Amino acid sequence: MTVKAIPDGYASGIPYLTIQDTARAIDFYKQAFGAVELMRMPRPDGKIMHAEIRIGEAPIMMGEEAVEWGALSPTTIGNTATTIVLYVPDVDAAIAQAVEAGATLTMPVANQFWGDRSGGLCDPFGHKWMLSTHIEDVAPEEMHRRMVAMFAEQPGNGCG
C-alpha cells in the first residue's frame, strides 16, 4: 500500500502555534472560531505536547510552550511576527464572536483595497489573526492603483 506524502485532510502548509495553556487555548478557539478538536497528545505532566484543530477547512497544530526545547510562546517572547489568516463566510459576525470569546480587536473590520472585508484580532495567548470575507475580485493593476492611493491618503500606514 502506498502512503500519501500529504495525508488526507491536511494542507501542504500548516501553522503550528506554541501556547501557554494549550488546553485553555483549544477551548477558546472552539468558542471564538468554531474550531473542531481533532486530537491531543498529553505529556506525562498532563500538559499538551501536540494537538490539532480545524477551523473551517484550515488545520492548525499547536503545543505547549517548552522553554527547554526553545519552543517559546508569544506570551514569553512578548509578541509574534506571524498572523494567521482565516477566510470566513461573514467576517463581521466572526470578529464579533471572537471578541465576545475574549479576543482583542486590533483592526476594525473594513473593506480592503485587495478585495476582502477584513478585521484583525489578538487572541488571549498572544497570537494574531486576520479574518476576511472575499467581497470583490480585483485585477492586479487595480489593486496596485488602490494601494498607491491608500498610501498617498494615509502616509505611515502599512509596514513599519
ABEGO torsion letter per residue (X at the ends): XBBBABBBGBBABBBBBBBBGAAAAAAAAAAAAGBBBABBBBBAAGBBABBBBBBEABBBBBBBBBAAAGBBBAAAAGBBABBBBBBBABAAAAAAAAAAAGBBBABBBBBBAAGBBBBBBBBAAGBBBBBBBBABBBBAAAAAAAAAAAAAABBGBEBX
